[in-house]
Amino acid sequence: MNKAVCIYIQERDGTTTFLKPLVEHIKNMLAPVIVGYDIDSEDDPLEIIYQAITDADTIFFLGHGTSDKLYASTVDNLTLFDKNNIDLLSGKRLFLLSCNSADFIKKQRLNNAFGFGMLPTSLDDVRKWKYLHGILIENFTKEDISIYNNAIVEILTHSIMVDSLADYFLLKERIKFQTSIEIVKCLTQKRDNANYRLLADLLYYFSKDIMVQ
């Protein structure tokens, strides 16, 4: 692995703040170029990102997305990647941690790509979706979401290593294993939480919905 770039979208509404430990893990492991959507920059903040990935071999994207796009900012409703500039990601090894990045990978026909399903990581998400895989999430609290988000970070920081980044199927298996550990923690250590069983089910689908292409 030569040049790696980590695109970390620090949303002003705080919805991606929980990912900072994962960014630090990637930083300590690979010393990648870290870029994001910087509205205070004197230069075009999107162009800074595009320039950074030009000669990158591996790209991490940590932020928000849909099946059609990856966002530079959901607060500003600003797209970073979609069908109109998907060629910028061509030939790169991609790790896309965002909602529905698995569908994004399939729709854009990306290769060497690792993506996820719907990730309800905020109150807005659970109120909007209401149900996910038949699981009632509409009434999740901030505490429930915090438990879920922290579990995701634990899973990924214990799974993403130099060897697993070189083999995405190995990475997927490690994530499944680490997810099982977090599910057990949820079932044994979070029983005082009214939604502990639903949270365990949601973590199961976190790993099940992974897409490797």
Biotite code that builds the C-alpha atoms (Angstrom):
import biotite.structure as struc

atoms = struc.array([
    struc.Atom([0.000, 0.000, 0.000], chain_id="A", res_id=1, res_name="MET", atom_name="CA", element="C"),
    struc.Atom([1.451, 3.318, -1.100], chain_id="A", res_id=2, res_name="ASN", atom_name="CA", element="C"),
    struc.Atom([-0.468, 6.561, -0.681], chain_id="A", res_id=3, res_name="LYS", atom_name="CA", element="C"),
    struc.Atom([-3.624, 6.386, 1.428], chain_id="A", res_id=4, res_name="ALA", atom_name="CA", element="C"),
    struc.Atom([-6.104, 9.217, 1.871], chain_id="A", res_id=5, res_name="VAL", atom_name="CA", element="C"),
    struc.Atom([-8.696, 9.384, 4.624], chain_id="A", res_id=6, res_name="CYS", atom_name="CA", element="C"),
    struc.Atom([-11.630, 11.656, 3.800], chain_id="A", res_id=7, res_name="ILE", atom_name="CA", element="C"),
    struc.Atom([-13.216, 12.408, 7.149], chain_id="A", res_id=8, res_name="TYR", atom_name="CA", element="C"),
    struc.Atom([-16.310, 14.587, 6.892], chain_id="A", res_id=9, res_name="ILE", atom_name="CA", element="C"),
    struc.Atom([-16.694, 16.394, 10.207], chain_id="A", res_id=10, res_name="GLN", atom_name="CA", element="C"),
    struc.Atom([-20.307, 17.486, 9.989], chain_id="A", res_id=11, res_name="GLU", atom_name="CA", element="C"),
    struc.Atom([-21.145, 20.678, 11.837], chain_id="A", res_id=12, res_name="ARG", atom_name="CA", element="C"),
    struc.Atom([-24.174, 18.997, 13.416], chain_id="A", res_id=13, res_name="ASP", atom_name="CA", element="C"),
    struc.Atom([-21.850, 16.580, 15.233], chain_id="A", res_id=14, res_name="GLY", atom_name="CA", element="C"),
    struc.Atom([-23.267, 13.437, 13.609], chain_id="A", res_id=15, res_name="THR", atom_name="CA", element="C"),
    struc.Atom([-19.835, 12.107, 12.623], chain_id="A", res_id=16, res_name="THR", atom_name="CA", element="C"),
    struc.Atom([-17.896, 13.120, 15.735], chain_id="A", res_id=17, res_name="THR", atom_name="CA", element="C"),
    struc.Atom([-18.072, 9.575, 17.115], chain_id="A", res_id=18, res_name="PHE", atom_name="CA", element="C"),
    struc.Atom([-15.791, 8.428, 14.291], chain_id="A", res_id=19, res_name="LEU", atom_name="CA", element="C"),
    struc.Atom([-12.748, 10.364, 15.547], chain_id="A", res_id=20, res_name="LYS", atom_name="CA", element="C"),
    struc.Atom([-11.206, 7.328, 17.344], chain_id="A", res_id=21, res_name="PRO", atom_name="CA", element="C"),
    struc.Atom([-11.442, 5.363, 14.098], chain_id="A", res_id=22, res_name="LEU", atom_name="CA", element="C"),
    struc.Atom([-9.761, 8.182, 12.185], chain_id="A", res_id=23, res_name="VAL", atom_name="CA", element="C"),
    struc.Atom([-6.970, 8.178, 14.774], chain_id="A", res_id=24, res_name="GLU", atom_name="CA", element="C"),
    struc.Atom([-6.598, 4.423, 14.398], chain_id="A", res_id=25, res_name="HIS", atom_name="CA", element="C"),
    struc.Atom([-6.238, 4.710, 10.630], chain_id="A", res_id=26, res_name="ILE", atom_name="CA", element="C"),
    struc.Atom([-3.858, 7.651, 11.077], chain_id="A", res_id=27, res_name="LYS", atom_name="CA", element="C"),
    struc.Atom([-1.610, 5.738, 13.472], chain_id="A", res_id=28, res_name="ASN", atom_name="CA", element="C"),
    struc.Atom([-1.590, 2.644, 11.289], chain_id="A", res_id=29, res_name="MET", atom_name="CA", element="C"),
    struc.Atom([-1.058, 4.093, 7.810], chain_id="A", res_id=30, res_name="LEU", atom_name="CA", element="C"),
    struc.Atom([-0.148, 7.770, 8.237], chain_id="A", res_id=31, res_name="ALA", atom_name="CA", element="C"),
    struc.Atom([-2.600, 8.714, 5.481], chain_id="A", res_id=32, res_name="PRO", atom_name="CA", element="C"),
    struc.Atom([-3.339, 12.166, 4.161], chain_id="A", res_id=33, res_name="VAL", atom_name="CA", element="C"),
    struc.Atom([-6.339, 13.396, 6.166], chain_id="A", res_id=34, res_name="ILE", atom_name="CA", element="C"),
    struc.Atom([-8.740, 15.681, 4.313], chain_id="A", res_id=35, res_name="VAL", atom_name="CA", element="C"),
    struc.Atom([-12.284, 16.933, 4.833], chain_id="A", res_id=36, res_name="GLY", atom_name="CA", element="C"),
    struc.Atom([-14.773, 19.584, 3.849], chain_id="A", res_id=37, res_name="TYR", atom_name="CA", element="C"),
    struc.Atom([-13.199, 22.703, 5.323], chain_id="A", res_id=38, res_name="ASP", atom_name="CA", element="C"),
    struc.Atom([-15.505, 25.697, 4.923], chain_id="A", res_id=39, res_name="ILE", atom_name="CA", element="C"),
    struc.Atom([-12.878, 27.978, 6.443], chain_id="A", res_id=40, res_name="ASP", atom_name="CA", element="C"),
    struc.Atom([-10.357, 27.230, 3.717], chain_id="A", res_id=41, res_name="SER", atom_name="CA", element="C"),
    struc.Atom([-9.420, 30.025, 1.343], chain_id="A", res_id=42, res_name="GLU", atom_name="CA", element="C"),
    struc.Atom([-9.254, 27.441, -1.434], chain_id="A", res_id=43, res_name="ASP", atom_name="CA", element="C"),
    struc.Atom([-12.126, 25.403, -2.873], chain_id="A", res_id=44, res_name="ASP", atom_name="CA", element="C"),
    struc.Atom([-12.730, 22.742, -0.158], chain_id="A", res_id=45, res_name="PRO", atom_name="CA", element="C"),
    struc.Atom([-13.956, 20.185, -2.686], chain_id="A", res_id=46, res_name="LEU", atom_name="CA", element="C"),
    struc.Atom([-10.974, 20.720, -4.958], chain_id="A", res_id=47, res_name="GLU", atom_name="CA", element="C"),
    struc.Atom([-8.619, 20.128, -2.026], chain_id="A", res_id=48, res_name="ILE", atom_name="CA", element="C"),
    struc.Atom([-10.153, 16.678, -1.561], chain_id="A", res_id=49, res_name="ILE", atom_name="CA", element="C"),
    struc.Atom([-10.123, 15.893, -5.269], chain_id="A", res_id=50, res_name="TYR", atom_name="CA", element="C"),
    struc.Atom([-6.462, 16.867, -5.553], chain_id="A", res_id=51, res_name="GLN", atom_name="CA", element="C"),
    struc.Atom([-5.529, 14.793, -2.512], chain_id="A", res_id=52, res_name="ALA", atom_name="CA", element="C"),
    struc.Atom([-6.942, 11.583, -3.985], chain_id="A", res_id=53, res_name="ILE", atom_name="CA", element="C"),
    struc.Atom([-5.467, 12.021, -7.460], chain_id="A", res_id=54, res_name="THR", atom_name="CA", element="C"),
    struc.Atom([-2.467, 9.754, -6.875], chain_id="A", res_id=55, res_name="ASP", atom_name="CA", element="C"),
    struc.Atom([-3.902, 7.763, -3.949], chain_id="A", res_id=56, res_name="ALA", atom_name="CA", element="C"),
    struc.Atom([-3.985, 3.980, -4.004], chain_id="A", res_id=57, res_name="ASP", atom_name="CA", element="C"),
    struc.Atom([-6.407, 3.624, -1.087], chain_id="A", res_id=58, res_name="THR", atom_name="CA", element="C"),
    struc.Atom([-9.244, 5.927, -0.085], chain_id="A", res_id=59, res_name="ILE", atom_name="CA", element="C"),
    struc.Atom([-11.171, 5.846, 3.173], chain_id="A", res_id=60, res_name="PHE", atom_name="CA", element="C"),
    struc.Atom([-14.416, 7.801, 3.218], chain_id="A", res_id=61, res_name="PHE", atom_name="CA", element="C"),
    struc.Atom([-15.974, 8.378, 6.633], chain_id="A", res_id=62, res_name="LEU", atom_name="CA", element="C"),
    struc.Atom([-19.125, 10.449, 6.445], chain_id="A", res_id=63, res_name="GLY", atom_name="CA", element="C"),
    struc.Atom([-22.698, 10.447, 5.182], chain_id="A", res_id=64, res_name="HIS", atom_name="CA", element="C"),
    struc.Atom([-24.050, 8.974, 1.997], chain_id="A", res_id=65, res_name="GLY", atom_name="CA", element="C"),
    struc.Atom([-26.964, 7.468, 0.119], chain_id="A", res_id=66, res_name="THR", atom_name="CA", element="C"),
    struc.Atom([-27.191, 4.818, -2.568], chain_id="A", res_id=67, res_name="SER", atom_name="CA", element="C"),
    struc.Atom([-26.582, 7.578, -5.142], chain_id="A", res_id=68, res_name="ASP", atom_name="CA", element="C"),
    struc.Atom([-23.930, 9.808, -3.579], chain_id="A", res_id=69, res_name="LYS", atom_name="CA", element="C"),
    struc.Atom([-21.352, 10.491, -0.905], chain_id="A", res_id=70, res_name="LEU", atom_name="CA", element="C"),
    struc.Atom([-21.688, 13.870, 0.781], chain_id="A", res_id=71, res_name="TYR", atom_name="CA", element="C"),
    struc.Atom([-19.130, 16.565, 1.430], chain_id="A", res_id=72, res_name="ALA", atom_name="CA", element="C"),
    struc.Atom([-21.727, 18.004, 3.804], chain_id="A", res_id=73, res_name="SER", atom_name="CA", element="C"),
    struc.Atom([-25.300, 16.995, 4.546], chain_id="A", res_id=74, res_name="THR", atom_name="CA", element="C"),
    struc.Atom([-25.749, 20.253, 6.450], chain_id="A", res_id=75, res_name="VAL", atom_name="CA", element="C"),
    struc.Atom([-25.037, 22.155, 3.213], chain_id="A", res_id=76, res_name="ASP", atom_name="CA", element="C"),
    struc.Atom([-26.562, 19.403, 1.033], chain_id="A", res_id=77, res_name="ASN", atom_name="CA", element="C"),
    struc.Atom([-23.307, 19.287, -0.917], chain_id="A", res_id=78, res_name="LEU", atom_name="CA", element="C"),
    struc.Atom([-22.317, 16.213, -2.906], chain_id="A", res_id=79, res_name="THR", atom_name="CA", element="C"),
    struc.Atom([-18.716, 14.995, -3.003], chain_id="A", res_id=80, res_name="LEU", atom_name="CA", element="C"),
    struc.Atom([-19.066, 11.969, -5.295], chain_id="A", res_id=81, res_name="PHE", atom_name="CA", element="C"),
    struc.Atom([-21.899, 10.808, -7.530], chain_id="A", res_id=82, res_name="ASP", atom_name="CA", element="C"),
    struc.Atom([-22.377, 9.440, -11.043], chain_id="A", res_id=83, res_name="LYS", atom_name="CA", element="C"),
    struc.Atom([-21.120, 12.705, -12.553], chain_id="A", res_id=84, res_name="ASN", atom_name="CA", element="C"),
    struc.Atom([-17.608, 12.408, -11.131], chain_id="A", res_id=85, res_name="ASN", atom_name="CA", element="C"),
    struc.Atom([-17.359, 8.751, -10.181], chain_id="A", res_id=86, res_name="ILE", atom_name="CA", element="C"),
    struc.Atom([-14.339, 8.426, -12.459], chain_id="A", res_id=87, res_name="ASP", atom_name="CA", element="C"),
    struc.Atom([-12.325, 10.146, -9.694], chain_id="A", res_id=88, res_name="LEU", atom_name="CA", element="C"),
    struc.Atom([-12.636, 6.916, -7.688], chain_id="A", res_id=89, res_name="LEU", atom_name="CA", element="C"),
    struc.Atom([-11.796, 4.614, -10.582], chain_id="A", res_id=90, res_name="SER", atom_name="CA", element="C"),
    struc.Atom([-8.839, 2.324, -9.950], chain_id="A", res_id=91, res_name="GLY", atom_name="CA", element="C"),
    struc.Atom([-8.715, 3.141, -6.231], chain_id="A", res_id=92, res_name="LYS", atom_name="CA", element="C"),
    struc.Atom([-9.083, 0.732, -3.332], chain_id="A", res_id=93, res_name="ARG", atom_name="CA", element="C"),
    struc.Atom([-12.112, 2.042, -1.439], chain_id="A", res_id=94, res_name="LEU", atom_name="CA", element="C"),
    struc.Atom([-13.378, 1.754, 2.131], chain_id="A", res_id=95, res_name="PHE", atom_name="CA", element="C"),
    struc.Atom([-16.666, 3.651, 2.303], chain_id="A", res_id=96, res_name="LEU", atom_name="CA", element="C"),
    struc.Atom([-18.153, 4.001, 5.767], chain_id="A", res_id=97, res_name="LEU", atom_name="CA", element="C"),
    struc.Atom([-21.476, 5.711, 5.163], chain_id="A", res_id=98, res_name="SER", atom_name="CA", element="C"),
    struc.Atom([-25.140, 4.852, 4.953], chain_id="A", res_id=99, res_name="CYS", atom_name="CA", element="C"),
    struc.Atom([-25.966, 2.653, 1.966], chain_id="A", res_id=100, res_name="ASN", atom_name="CA", element="C"),
    struc.Atom([-22.428, 2.718, 0.572], chain_id="A", res_id=101, res_name="SER", atom_name="CA", element="C"),
    struc.Atom([-22.977, -0.932, -0.398], chain_id="A", res_id=102, res_name="ALA", atom_name="CA", element="C"),
    struc.Atom([-25.718, 0.169, -2.809], chain_id="A", res_id=103, res_name="ASP", atom_name="CA", element="C"),
    struc.Atom([-23.513, 3.053, -3.968], chain_id="A", res_id=104, res_name="PHE", atom_name="CA", element="C"),
    struc.Atom([-20.762, 0.573, -4.855], chain_id="A", res_id=105, res_name="ILE", atom_name="CA", element="C"),
    struc.Atom([-23.174, -1.604, -6.822], chain_id="A", res_id=106, res_name="LYS", atom_name="CA", element="C"),
    struc.Atom([-24.849, 1.257, -8.660], chain_id="A", res_id=107, res_name="LYS", atom_name="CA", element="C"),
    struc.Atom([-21.561, 2.865, -9.639], chain_id="A", res_id=108, res_name="GLN", atom_name="CA", element="C"),
    struc.Atom([-19.975, -0.500, -10.489], chain_id="A", res_id=109, res_name="ARG", atom_name="CA", element="C"),
    struc.Atom([-16.938, 0.160, -8.334], chain_id="A", res_id=110, res_name="LEU", atom_name="CA", element="C"),
    struc.Atom([-14.281, -2.496, -7.849], chain_id="A", res_id=111, res_name="ASN", atom_name="CA", element="C"),
    struc.Atom([-11.942, -3.151, -4.905], chain_id="A", res_id=112, res_name="ASN", atom_name="CA", element="C"),
    struc.Atom([-14.585, -1.515, -2.739], chain_id="A", res_id=113, res_name="ALA", atom_name="CA", element="C"),
    struc.Atom([-15.911, -2.156, 0.771], chain_id="A", res_id=114, res_name="PHE", atom_name="CA", element="C"),
    struc.Atom([-19.302, -0.750, 1.773], chain_id="A", res_id=115, res_name="GLY", atom_name="CA", element="C"),
    struc.Atom([-22.087, -0.914, 4.337], chain_id="A", res_id=116, res_name="PHE", atom_name="CA", element="C"),
    struc.Atom([-25.871, -0.860, 4.569], chain_id="A", res_id=117, res_name="GLY", atom_name="CA", element="C"),
    struc.Atom([-28.067, 1.625, 6.389], chain_id="A", res_id=118, res_name="MET", atom_name="CA", element="C"),
    struc.Atom([-26.315, 2.876, 9.546], chain_id="A", res_id=119, res_name="LEU", atom_name="CA", element="C"),
    struc.Atom([-28.729, 4.630, 11.941], chain_id="A", res_id=120, res_name="PRO", atom_name="CA", element="C"),
    struc.Atom([-26.135, 6.709, 13.786], chain_id="A", res_id=121, res_name="THR", atom_name="CA", element="C"),
    struc.Atom([-28.270, 9.718, 14.736], chain_id="A", res_id=122, res_name="SER", atom_name="CA", element="C"),
    struc.Atom([-31.697, 10.567, 16.128], chain_id="A", res_id=123, res_name="LEU", atom_name="CA", element="C"),
    struc.Atom([-32.676, 11.949, 12.717], chain_id="A", res_id=124, res_name="ASP", atom_name="CA", element="C"),
    struc.Atom([-31.884, 8.571, 11.159], chain_id="A", res_id=125, res_name="ASP", atom_name="CA", element="C"),
    struc.Atom([-34.028, 6.530, 13.529], chain_id="A", res_id=126, res_name="VAL", atom_name="CA", element="C"),
    struc.Atom([-36.947, 8.976, 13.351], chain_id="A", res_id=127, res_name="ARG", atom_name="CA", element="C"),
    struc.Atom([-36.782, 8.976, 9.560], chain_id="A", res_id=128, res_name="LYS", atom_name="CA", element="C"),
    struc.Atom([-36.430, 5.237, 8.962], chain_id="A", res_id=129, res_name="TRP", atom_name="CA", element="C"),
    struc.Atom([-38.618, 4.007, 11.872], chain_id="A", res_id=130, res_name="LYS", atom_name="CA", element="C"),
    struc.Atom([-37.929, 0.361, 10.949], chain_id="A", res_id=131, res_name="TYR", atom_name="CA", element="C"),
    struc.Atom([-34.733, -1.300, 9.735], chain_id="A", res_id=132, res_name="LEU", atom_name="CA", element="C"),
    struc.Atom([-34.726, -4.988, 8.810], chain_id="A", res_id=133, res_name="HIS", atom_name="CA", element="C"),
    struc.Atom([-38.043, -5.197, 10.654], chain_id="A", res_id=134, res_name="GLY", atom_name="CA", element="C"),
    struc.Atom([-36.489, -3.792, 13.830], chain_id="A", res_id=135, res_name="ILE", atom_name="CA", element="C"),
    struc.Atom([-38.381, -0.899, 15.417], chain_id="A", res_id=136, res_name="LEU", atom_name="CA", element="C"),
    struc.Atom([-35.770, 1.828, 15.842], chain_id="A", res_id=137, res_name="ILE", atom_name="CA", element="C"),
    struc.Atom([-38.012, 4.893, 15.844], chain_id="A", res_id=138, res_name="GLU", atom_name="CA", element="C"),
    struc.Atom([-38.011, 5.155, 19.622], chain_id="A", res_id=139, res_name="ASN", atom_name="CA", element="C"),
    struc.Atom([-34.276, 4.757, 20.127], chain_id="A", res_id=140, res_name="PHE", atom_name="CA", element="C"),
    struc.Atom([-32.769, 7.261, 22.537], chain_id="A", res_id=141, res_name="THR", atom_name="CA", element="C"),
    struc.Atom([-29.473, 9.137, 22.429], chain_id="A", res_id=142, res_name="LYS", atom_name="CA", element="C"),
    struc.Atom([-28.086, 6.485, 24.762], chain_id="A", res_id=143, res_name="GLU", atom_name="CA", element="C"),
    struc.Atom([-29.128, 3.697, 22.363], chain_id="A", res_id=144, res_name="ASP", atom_name="CA", element="C"),
    struc.Atom([-27.465, 5.459, 19.445], chain_id="A", res_id=145, res_name="ILE", atom_name="CA", element="C"),
    struc.Atom([-24.328, 6.069, 21.487], chain_id="A", res_id=146, res_name="SER", atom_name="CA", element="C"),
    struc.Atom([-24.119, 2.355, 22.342], chain_id="A", res_id=147, res_name="ILE", atom_name="CA", element="C"),
    struc.Atom([-24.535, 1.455, 18.664], chain_id="A", res_id=148, res_name="TYR", atom_name="CA", element="C"),
    struc.Atom([-22.014, 4.035, 17.431], chain_id="A", res_id=149, res_name="ASN", atom_name="CA", element="C"),
    struc.Atom([-19.399, 3.095, 20.021], chain_id="A", res_id=150, res_name="ASN", atom_name="CA", element="C"),
    struc.Atom([-19.808, -0.576, 19.117], chain_id="A", res_id=151, res_name="ALA", atom_name="CA", element="C"),
    struc.Atom([-19.201, 0.205, 15.436], chain_id="A", res_id=152, res_name="ILE", atom_name="CA", element="C"),
    struc.Atom([-15.999, 2.058, 16.278], chain_id="A", res_id=153, res_name="VAL", atom_name="CA", element="C"),
    struc.Atom([-14.834, -0.816, 18.502], chain_id="A", res_id=154, res_name="GLU", atom_name="CA", element="C"),
    struc.Atom([-15.568, -3.345, 15.771], chain_id="A", res_id=155, res_name="ILE", atom_name="CA", element="C"),
    struc.Atom([-13.734, -1.439, 13.065], chain_id="A", res_id=156, res_name="LEU", atom_name="CA", element="C"),
    struc.Atom([-10.695, -0.426, 15.107], chain_id="A", res_id=157, res_name="THR", atom_name="CA", element="C"),
    struc.Atom([-10.147, -4.086, 16.016], chain_id="A", res_id=158, res_name="HIS", atom_name="CA", element="C"),
    struc.Atom([-10.705, -5.275, 12.444], chain_id="A", res_id=159, res_name="SER", atom_name="CA", element="C"),
    struc.Atom([-8.925, -2.754, 10.226], chain_id="A", res_id=160, res_name="ILE", atom_name="CA", element="C"),
    struc.Atom([-5.277, -3.750, 10.073], chain_id="A", res_id=161, res_name="MET", atom_name="CA", element="C"),
    struc.Atom([-2.639, -3.641, 7.344], chain_id="A", res_id=162, res_name="VAL", atom_name="CA", element="C"),
    struc.Atom([-3.174, -7.288, 6.406], chain_id="A", res_id=163, res_name="ASP", atom_name="CA", element="C"),
    struc.Atom([-6.984, -7.064, 6.346], chain_id="A", res_id=164, res_name="SER", atom_name="CA", element="C"),
    struc.Atom([-6.881, -3.927, 4.224], chain_id="A", res_id=165, res_name="LEU", atom_name="CA", element="C"),
    struc.Atom([-4.958, -5.937, 1.663], chain_id="A", res_id=166, res_name="ALA", atom_name="CA", element="C"),
    struc.Atom([-7.690, -8.595, 1.684], chain_id="A", res_id=167, res_name="ASP", atom_name="CA", element="C"),
    struc.Atom([-11.218, -7.246, 1.990], chain_id="A", res_id=168, res_name="TYR", atom_name="CA", element="C"),
    struc.Atom([-12.699, -10.715, 2.474], chain_id="A", res_id=169, res_name="PHE", atom_name="CA", element="C"),
    struc.Atom([-10.436, -11.141, 5.499], chain_id="A", res_id=170, res_name="LEU", atom_name="CA", element="C"),
    struc.Atom([-11.576, -7.737, 6.725], chain_id="A", res_id=171, res_name="LEU", atom_name="CA", element="C"),
    struc.Atom([-15.206, -8.781, 6.347], chain_id="A", res_id=172, res_name="LYS", atom_name="CA", element="C"),
    struc.Atom([-14.595, -11.946, 8.388], chain_id="A", res_id=173, res_name="GLU", atom_name="CA", element="C"),
    struc.Atom([-12.824, -9.989, 11.118], chain_id="A", res_id=174, res_name="ARG", atom_name="CA", element="C"),
    struc.Atom([-15.694, -7.533, 11.278], chain_id="A", res_id=175, res_name="ILE", atom_name="CA", element="C"),
    struc.Atom([-18.159, -10.405, 11.620], chain_id="A", res_id=176, res_name="LYS", atom_name="CA", element="C"),
    struc.Atom([-16.085, -11.841, 14.471], chain_id="A", res_id=177, res_name="PHE", atom_name="CA", element="C"),
    struc.Atom([-15.726, -8.517, 16.267], chain_id="A", res_id=178, res_name="GLN", atom_name="CA", element="C"),
    struc.Atom([-19.430, -7.833, 15.765], chain_id="A", res_id=179, res_name="THR", atom_name="CA", element="C"),
    struc.Atom([-20.204, -11.085, 17.552], chain_id="A", res_id=180, res_name="SER", atom_name="CA", element="C"),
    struc.Atom([-18.138, -9.869, 20.504], chain_id="A", res_id=181, res_name="ILE", atom_name="CA", element="C"),
    struc.Atom([-20.043, -6.579, 20.626], chain_id="A", res_id=182, res_name="GLU", atom_name="CA", element="C"),
    struc.Atom([-23.369, -8.415, 20.385], chain_id="A", res_id=183, res_name="ILE", atom_name="CA", element="C"),
    struc.Atom([-22.424, -10.550, 23.392], chain_id="A", res_id=184, res_name="VAL", atom_name="CA", element="C"),
    struc.Atom([-21.427, -7.389, 25.302], chain_id="A", res_id=185, res_name="LYS", atom_name="CA", element="C"),
    struc.Atom([-24.759, -5.840, 24.435], chain_id="A", res_id=186, res_name="CYS", atom_name="CA", element="C"),
    struc.Atom([-26.711, -8.898, 25.597], chain_id="A", res_id=187, res_name="LEU", atom_name="CA", element="C"),
    struc.Atom([-24.787, -9.312, 28.853], chain_id="A", res_id=188, res_name="THR", atom_name="CA", element="C"),
    struc.Atom([-23.715, -5.818, 29.855], chain_id="A", res_id=189, res_name="GLN", atom_name="CA", element="C"),
    struc.Atom([-26.542, -3.599, 28.565], chain_id="A", res_id=190, res_name="LYS", atom_name="CA", element="C"),
    struc.Atom([-29.543, -5.459, 29.969], chain_id="A", res_id=191, res_name="ARG", atom_name="CA", element="C"),
    struc.Atom([-30.571, -2.410, 31.979], chain_id="A", res_id=192, res_name="ASP", atom_name="CA", element="C"),
    struc.Atom([-31.200, -0.685, 28.642], chain_id="A", res_id=193, res_name="ASN", atom_name="CA", element="C"),
    struc.Atom([-34.798, -1.191, 27.431], chain_id="A", res_id=194, res_name="ALA", atom_name="CA", element="C"),
    struc.Atom([-33.670, -1.644, 23.812], chain_id="A", res_id=195, res_name="ASN", atom_name="CA", element="C"),
    struc.Atom([-30.645, -3.866, 24.415], chain_id="A", res_id=196, res_name="TYR", atom_name="CA", element="C"),
    struc.Atom([-32.121, -6.770, 22.431], chain_id="A", res_id=197, res_name="ARG", atom_name="CA", element="C"),
    struc.Atom([-32.952, -4.563, 19.452], chain_id="A", res_id=198, res_name="LEU", atom_name="CA", element="C"),
    struc.Atom([-29.471, -3.068, 19.555], chain_id="A", res_id=199, res_name="LEU", atom_name="CA", element="C"),
    struc.Atom([-27.965, -6.557, 19.412], chain_id="A", res_id=200, res_name="ALA", atom_name="CA", element="C"),
    struc.Atom([-30.098, -7.325, 16.344], chain_id="A", res_id=201, res_name="ASP", atom_name="CA", element="C"),
    struc.Atom([-29.057, -4.054, 14.727], chain_id="A", res_id=202, res_name="LEU", atom_name="CA", element="C"),
    struc.Atom([-25.375, -4.880, 15.231], chain_id="A", res_id=203, res_name="LEU", atom_name="CA", element="C"),
    struc.Atom([-25.959, -8.240, 13.553], chain_id="A", res_id=204, res_name="TYR", atom_name="CA", element="C"),
    struc.Atom([-27.192, -6.456, 10.437], chain_id="A", res_id=205, res_name="TYR", atom_name="CA", element="C"),
    struc.Atom([-24.251, -4.046, 10.567], chain_id="A", res_id=206, res_name="PHE", atom_name="CA", element="C"),
    struc.Atom([-21.954, -6.911, 9.543], chain_id="A", res_id=207, res_name="SER", atom_name="CA", element="C"),
    struc.Atom([-24.514, -8.805, 7.462], chain_id="A", res_id=208, res_name="LYS", atom_name="CA", element="C"),
    struc.Atom([-25.122, -5.859, 5.130], chain_id="A", res_id=209, res_name="ASP", atom_name="CA", element="C"),
    struc.Atom([-21.441, -5.458, 4.221], chain_id="A", res_id=210, res_name="ILE", atom_name="CA", element="C"),
    struc.Atom([-20.658, -5.385, 0.520], chain_id="A", res_id=211, res_name="MET", atom_name="CA", element="C"),
    struc.Atom([-17.317, -6.367, -0.971], chain_id="A", res_id=212, res_name="VAL", atom_name="CA", element="C"),
    struc.Atom([-16.892, -5.949, -4.712], chain_id="A", res_id=213, res_name="GLN", atom_name="CA", element="C"),
])
